[in-house]
Structure formats: C-alpha cells, structure tokens
Amino acid sequence: MSSANENWKDRSVIVTGGAGFIGSVLVWELNRRGCSRIVIADYQPPVKKHFNLSGLQFTDYVDPSDLPGWLKSGSLGQIDCIFHLGACSSTTETNEKYLRENNFEYSRRLAEWALGKGVRFVYASSAATYGNGEAGMDDADPAQLDRLHPLNLYGLSKHWMDLHAWKHGWLDKIAGLKYFNVFGPNENHKGDMRSVVCKSYAQALDTGVIHLFKSHRPDFRDGEQRRDFLYVKDAVAMTLHLAANPAANGIFNIGSGTMHTWNELARAVFAALGRPPRIEYIDMPESIREKYQYSTQADIRKLLATGYDRPITPLEDAVRDYVVNYLVPGRSIAAE
C-alpha cells in the first residue's frame, strides 16, 4: 500500500533540516496528512528559508547543536520518528573536517540515540555516493558499498554514514535514502546548489536562453548528459512510505527510475513558459570536470517491493507544476 493512505496524525516526529528544501516539503506533506507534532531542527533561517516555513505547522524549532542534549534530557517528549535530512549539501565543499563532523558524526550520534530508544530513524544519503557509476547504482546489496568511489567530498561524507551503518548492523533497523536529482518548490535558498530547473527558469526569463554544460567526453553530445530527475513531492511521498514501514530497512534509491537529458529538461522549462527553446552550451569549469557524473539512473525495484505504488510524476508534468504554480507566482509550497 502506498504512503498516500498512511496515517501520521497522532505521531510525533523530528525533521532535521526542516527549514531547507526537502525538509520543508516533508513538513508540508506531514501537515497535509494531519501531523503537526513536528520538531524542526535547523539553524536560524535567513529570509529565504523563512519563506519555506511560512504557513507550516510545527511545535518546536531547535538549533541542531542543541538537539542531542534535548533528546538526552527527554525535553521533547515522546518521539516516534526522526527524519534526518539536515546536512551540508554543497558538492563543492572542500573542508573535509567540517563535512566529517556535520554530515557523518552528527548523523551517527542521532542514529545511535534512535536505535537505543527504539525510535524509527530515516536518514538522507545521496546518489553522489555512487560516483561515476562504474560500480553500479544498485541499492539491494549492502556489500556493494565497499566498491563505491564518490567523486567529491560531499558524496564521501554521505558514504561514510552508509558504510558505518552497514558495518555496525544498523541497516537491519534503519533506512538510508539515496536521493537522486530532486527538484521543486522551496529550493530557491540553495544558491548555486539549486536544481537546473530553478536556475534555467531564471535564465529563460532574463535572457530567453538556457545555458547547459558542454560535454567533455566523446561518448556524450552537448546537453545529452543524463540524470534521474525526481520531483520533490514524489521524493517526500517515498520518504514517508518507507518511514511508516518498519520492515523497510537498509539503503533505498529515491528516484524516478528513468533517465532524461539536460536538453530534455531545458525544453520542458521552455514548454512550461510557453516559449520556443533556445539552448546554448558553455564550458564546464575545469574544477568539476573530473568529478562530474555523466549518467545516473535509480534502480527503484527495492522501493517498489516494499509496496510503494504511487505513480511517479512524469518529468514534463513535474516541471510544469513547479514553474507554473511556484516559480512564476513566487510561492512556497505551503501557499497551496
């Protein structure tokens, strides 16, 4: 049975990163399902993150550094589930010590607390852990984790948590979610880490042209690099489904299961705006050329085997909904 029919009304949850992109949309979806007993753990948000929270219902907002102490003291009362989505998501971050503490050590400590208390724990990993994909993108075999080689420190920091959870036997009790290329409302605060849909929309409005990276590999034409794009509404539906199913443990790919090119994505943005497509190709910065994923596709058979049966939004429909209902009017998702 899909997550559309699961009851969250009487549950108390924590959402780390709850003022951010996927986190705020998760809070929105929990509200839609009758859940308002939500503690958000995030840093004090700048104006753009306040925009994400406008209209959402939650009971407490705590600084992430204070959360472990609050949990230890029991100040937050009963907790049924922790959605650990908070992290440094910058794929260009070079401070390994910062990423180790923020993305790995903090995750490890939260997971240890949850396991000790019997609280459901769902954490965000990333498709960036798969690196260039040479070792496959299969979530079914935990032993595959040892063969993965992330291309950047962000992916490596997420990989550390996956490896730790596997080697300590935690993956029999918790769920780690490898999000692929998620896009949608409430991401505007992410700056350079915004999705290409969000960036392309702004380019199309300002110049009438969308810029995409040239390919620097002979086996890919310009703009034909491929990604598994997933609408954030689908991403949070999958997340809630797995959280509500205590037997759904281990690593799960969170994606559409389908590849699309950057060219297709750009054309979908132009179609949503009712404009003819104009695409120009620019050089990829040398600093990321050796760390660039040219093709990603989520194998989601493991997710589907848990009973997830909600239709996944087709790319053009998702882009149209995002552009027409959120980007054009400048609305957060809570404005619905």
Backbone hydrogen bonds, N-H to C=O, Kabsch-Sander energy under -0.5 kcal/mol:
donor,donor_aa,acceptor,acceptor_aa,energy
5,N,2,S,-1.5
6,E,3,S,-1.6
8,W,6,E,-0.6
8,W,33,R,-0.8
11,R,8,W,-1.5
13,V,37,R,-2.4
14,I,81,C,-2.1
15,V,39,V,-2.7
16,T,14,I,-0.5
16,T,83,F,-2.3
17,G,41,A,-3.0
18,G,15,V,-1.0
18,G,41,A,-0.6
20,G,17,G,-1.7
24,S,20,G,-1.6
25,V,21,F,-1.7
26,L,22,I,-2.2
27,V,23,G,-2.1
28,W,24,S,-2.1
29,E,25,V,-2.3
30,L,26,L,-2.5
31,N,27,V,-2.6
32,R,28,W,-2.0
33,R,29,E,-1.2
34,G,31,N,-1.9
35,C,30,L,-2.8
36,S,34,G,-0.6
38,I,36,S,-2.2
39,V,13,V,-2.5
40,I,38,I,-0.6
40,I,60,D,-2.7
41,A,15,V,-1.9
41,A,39,V,-0.5
42,D,40,I,-0.6
42,D,62,V,-2.1
49,K,46,P,-0.7
50,H,46,P,-2.2
51,F,47,V,-1.7
52,N,48,K,-0.9
53,L,49,K,-1.3
54,S,50,H,-1.2
56,L,53,L,-2.4
58,F,56,L,-0.5
59,T,38,I,-2.3
60,D,38,I,-1.4
62,V,40,I,-2.8
66,D,63,D,-1.6
67,L,63,D,-1.0
70,W,66,D,-2.1
71,L,67,L,-2.7
72,K,68,P,-2.4
73,S,69,G,-2.2
74,G,70,W,-1.1
75,S,70,W,-1.4
76,L,70,W,-0.7
77,G,74,G,-1.7
80,D,12,S,-3.3
81,C,12,S,-1.2
82,I,120,R,-2.8
83,F,14,I,-3.2
83,F,81,C,-0.5
84,H,82,I,-0.8
84,H,122,V,-3.2
85,L,16,T,-1.1
85,L,83,F,-1.2
89,S,87,A,-0.7
91,T,89,S,-0.5
93,E,90,S,-1.1
96,E,94,T,-1.2
99,L,95,N,-2.2
100,R,96,E,-2.6
101,E,97,K,-2.0
102,N,98,Y,-2.9
103,N,99,L,-2.5
104,F,99,L,-0.8
104,F,100,R,-1.0
105,E,100,R,-3.1
106,Y,101,E,-1.9
108,R,104,F,-2.9
109,R,105,E,-2.3
110,L,106,Y,-2.1
111,A,107,S,-2.5
112,E,108,R,-2.4
113,W,109,R,-2.1
114,A,110,L,-2.5
115,L,111,A,-2.8
116,G,112,E,-2.1
117,K,113,W,-1.4
118,G,114,A,-0.9
119,V,114,A,-2.5
120,R,80,D,-1.5
122,V,82,I,-2.6
123,Y,175,A,-2.5
124,A,84,H,-2.3
125,S,123,Y,-0.7
125,S,177,L,-3.1
127,A,179,Y,-2.4
129,T,126,S,-1.6
130,Y,127,A,-1.8
131,G,128,A,-1.3
133,G,130,Y,-1.9
136,G,133,G,-2.1
144,Q,141,D,-2.0
145,L,142,P,-1.8
146,D,143,A,-0.9
147,R,144,Q,-2.2
148,L,145,L,-1.4
151,L,128,A,-0.6
156,L,152,N,-2.1
157,S,153,L,-2.7
158,K,154,Y,-1.7
159,H,155,G,-2.0
160,W,156,L,-2.2
161,M,157,S,-0.9
162,D,158,K,-1.7
163,L,159,H,-2.8
164,H,160,W,-2.5
165,A,161,M,-2.7
166,W,162,D,-2.1
167,K,163,L,-3.0
168,H,164,H,-1.6
169,G,166,W,-1.6
170,W,165,A,-2.1
171,L,165,A,-1.1
172,D,169,G,-0.9
173,K,170,W,-2.9
174,I,170,W,-1.6
175,A,121,F,-2.0
176,G,250,G,-2.6
177,L,123,Y,-2.8
178,K,176,G,-0.6
178,K,252,F,-3.2
179,Y,125,S,-0.5
179,Y,177,L,-1.2
180,F,254,I,-2.2
181,N,228,D,-1.8
182,V,180,F,-1.5
183,F,230,L,-2.0
187,E,184,G,-0.6
190,K,187,E,-2.1
191,G,188,N,-0.9
193,M,190,K,-2.2
194,R,191,G,-1.8
199,K,195,S,-2.2
200,S,196,V,-3.0
201,Y,197,V,-2.1
202,A,198,C,-1.5
203,Q,199,K,-2.1
204,A,200,S,-2.9
205,L,201,Y,-2.0
206,D,202,A,-2.3
207,T,203,Q,-3.1
208,G,203,Q,-0.9
208,G,204,A,-0.8
209,V,203,Q,-0.7
210,I,278,R,-2.4
212,L,280,E,-2.5
214,K,282,I,-3.2
220,F,217,R,-1.5
223,G,213,F,-1.0
224,E,221,R,-2.3
226,R,294,Y,-2.7
227,R,260,H,-2.7
229,F,227,R,-1.0
230,L,181,N,-2.8
232,V,183,F,-2.5
234,D,231,Y,-0.9
235,A,231,Y,-2.0
236,V,232,V,-2.3
237,A,233,K,-1.4
238,M,234,D,-2.4
239,T,235,A,-2.0
240,L,236,V,-2.6
241,H,237,A,-2.0
242,L,238,M,-2.2
243,A,239,T,-2.2
244,A,240,L,-2.0
245,N,241,H,-0.6
245,N,242,L,-0.8
248,A,245,N,-2.2
249,N,247,A,-1.5
250,G,174,I,-3.2
252,F,176,G,-2.8
254,I,178,K,-2.6
255,G,253,N,-0.6
260,H,227,R,-2.5
262,W,225,Q,-1.5
263,N,223,G,-2.2
265,L,261,T,-2.0
266,A,262,W,-2.7
267,R,263,N,-2.4
268,A,264,E,-2.0
269,V,265,L,-1.7
270,F,266,A,-2.2
271,A,267,R,-2.4
272,A,268,A,-2.1
273,L,269,V,-1.5
274,G,270,F,-0.7
274,G,271,A,-0.8
275,R,270,F,-2.7
280,E,210,I,-2.3
282,I,212,L,-2.7
288,I,285,P,-1.7
289,R,285,P,-0.8
289,R,286,E,-0.5
290,E,286,E,-0.5
291,K,288,I,-1.2
292,Y,289,R,-0.8
294,Y,292,Y,-0.6
296,T,226,R,-0.7
299,D,137,M,-0.9
300,I,298,A,-0.9
304,L,300,I,-2.5
305,A,301,R,-2.0
306,T,302,K,-0.6
306,T,303,L,-1.4
307,G,304,L,-1.8
308,Y,303,L,-1.0
318,A,314,P,-2.6
319,V,315,L,-2.8
320,R,316,E,-2.2
321,D,317,D,-2.4
322,Y,318,A,-2.4
323,V,319,V,-2.9
324,V,320,R,-2.7
325,N,321,D,-1.9
326,Y,322,Y,-1.4
327,L,322,Y,-2.4
328,V,323,V,-2.9
330,G,326,Y,-1.0
331,R,326,Y,-2.0
335,A,332,S,-1.4
336,E,333,I,-1.5
